[in-house]
């Protein structure tokens, strides 16, 4: 399938949907926990993680993904991932740090935070595992969490904001899949 065809299919999917498309994005590969990074909130992306995330974003562009707003966890690795997403998409979406996307926050807190952006049609949420997987499951009414690899992305369409448990999983891509599209 050509890049133009993939882009058209993505646009058709967006046109056919109502409500909001949420893109759940797990942060890219970060420095390991340990003595060098005793404060987990400050662990940055590795060079490899940043380079791979740039490829993931190019894959998203090849799919025709457009985002209006990026909401990110306040932790350094998530914020750096969000910055790469904003820089690489070419559409210059707005960026906002949302404390509810920090690890261990419940899905209902994230839903409430997203609900404050009711006019947004395409929103990326950059966060962490296992909270991101729990959020994905909560959004689609699943019993088991979705499992995100570092740099993985899924699209869930929700009819209204704030989202409830009635979303539809449209696609789920590993970072390797997205890098292959770059």
C-alpha positions in Angstrom: 0.0 0.0 0.0 1.4 3.4 -0.9 1.9 6.2 1.6 -0.7 8.3 -0.2 -3.3 5.4 0.1 -2.4 4.9 3.8 -2.9 8.7 4.4 -6.2 8.6 2.6 -7.4 5.6 4.6 -6.5 7.4 7.8 -8.4 10.5 6.7 -11.4 8.4 5.7 -11.3 6.8 9.1 -11.3 10.2 10.8 -14.1 11.5 8.6 -16.2 8.4 9.3 -15.9 8.7 13.1 -17.7 11.0 15.3 -16.5 12.5 18.5 -12.8 12.5 19.4 -9.8 10.3 18.4 -7.5 9.7 21.4 -4.0 8.5 20.6 -2.4 6.8 23.6 1.4 7.0 23.4 3.8 5.3 25.7 7.0 7.3 26.3 10.1 6.2 24.4 13.1 4.3 25.9 14.5 6.1 28.9 17.6 5.8 31.1 17.5 2.9 33.5 16.5 3.4 37.1 19.4 3.3 39.5 22.0 5.4 41.3 22.5 7.8 38.4 18.8 8.6 38.4 17.6 8.3 42.0 14.6 10.5 41.2 12.4 8.5 38.8 10.6 11.6 37.7 13.7 13.0 36.1 14.9 10.0 34.0 15.4 11.3 30.5 15.1 9.5 27.1 18.2 7.8 25.9 19.7 8.8 22.6 18.5 5.5 21.1 15.0 6.1 22.6 14.8 9.6 21.1 16.0 8.4 17.7 13.5 5.5 17.6 10.7 7.8 18.7 11.5 10.2 15.8 11.0 7.2 13.5 7.8 6.3 15.2 6.5 9.8 14.6 7.5 9.5 10.9 5.5 6.3 10.8 2.5 8.2 12.3 2.9 10.9 9.6 3.0 8.2 6.9 -0.3 7.0 8.2 -1.7 10.5 7.9 -2.2 11.0 11.7 -2.9 14.5 12.6 -3.2 15.7 16.2 -4.7 18.9 17.5 -3.5 18.6 21.1 -0.8 16.7 23.0 -1.4 16.1 26.7 1.6 14.7 28.6 2.7 13.3 31.9 4.9 15.8 33.8 7.7 13.2 34.1 10.8 14.1 32.0 10.7 11.1 29.7 7.1 11.6 28.8 7.6 15.3 28.2 10.6 14.6 26.0 8.5 12.1 24.0 5.7 14.6 23.7 8.1 17.2 22.4 9.3 14.8 19.7 5.7 14.1 18.8 4.9 17.8 18.5 8.1 18.6 16.5 7.7 15.6 14.1 4.1 15.8 13.2 4.4 19.0 11.2 1.0 20.3 12.3 2.3 21.9 15.5 -0.3 20.7 17.9 -0.7 22.5 21.3 1.1 20.8 24.2 0.0 20.7 27.8 1.4 19.0 30.9 -1.3 17.1 32.7 -0.5 15.7 36.2 -3.3 13.1 35.8 -1.1 11.3 33.2 1.6 10.7 35.9 2.1 7.0 36.9 -0.5 5.5 39.3 -3.2 8.0 38.5 -6.6 6.3 37.9 -8.2 6.4 34.4 -11.1 8.5 35.7 -8.7 11.3 36.6 -7.2 11.2 33.1 -10.8 11.2 31.6 -11.7 14.3 33.7 -8.5 16.1 32.5 -9.2 15.2 28.9 -12.7 16.4 29.3 -11.5 20.0 29.9 -10.5 20.0 26.2 -14.0 19.2 24.8 -13.4 21.1 21.6 -10.4 19.0 20.5 -11.0 16.4 17.9 -7.6 14.5 17.9 -5.8 14.3 21.2 -2.5 12.4 22.0 -2.0 11.3 25.6 1.6 10.6 26.4 2.1 8.5 29.5 3.5 5.4 31.2 2.8 1.7 31.8 0.9 0.2 33.5 -1.4 3.3 33.8 -1.6 3.8 30.0 -2.7 0.2 29.5 -5.3 0.5 32.2 -6.6 3.7 30.7 -6.9 2.0 27.3 -8.8 -0.9 28.8 -11.0 1.5 30.7 -11.8 3.6 27.6 -13.0 0.5 25.6 -14.6 -1.3 28.5 -12.1 -4.2 28.6 -11.3 -6.2 31.6 -7.6 -6.7 30.9 -5.2 -3.8 30.3 -3.7 -3.1 26.9 0.1 -3.7 26.9 2.2 -0.9 25.4 5.8 -1.2 24.4 7.9 1.9 24.8 6.9 4.1 21.9 3.8 2.1 21.1 0.6 4.0 20.0 -3.1 3.1 19.8 -6.1 5.1 18.6 -9.3 4.9 20.5 -12.3 6.9 19.3 -14.7 8.2 21.9 -18.1 9.7 21.2 -17.9 12.5 23.7 -15.5 14.3 26.1 -14.9 13.6 28.9 -14.6 10.0 27.7 -16.4 7.2 29.3 -16.1 3.4 28.9 -17.6 3.3 25.5 -14.6 4.0 23.2 -13.7 2.0 20.1 -10.2 0.6 19.6 -9.5 1.6 16.0 -5.9 0.4 15.8 -2.9 -0.5 18.0 0.6 -0.4 16.7 3.9 -1.4 18.2 6.9 0.9 17.7 8.5 -1.6 15.4 5.4 -1.4 13.1 5.4 2.4 13.0 9.2 2.6 12.4 8.8 0.2 9.5 6.3 2.8 7.9 8.8 5.7 8.4 
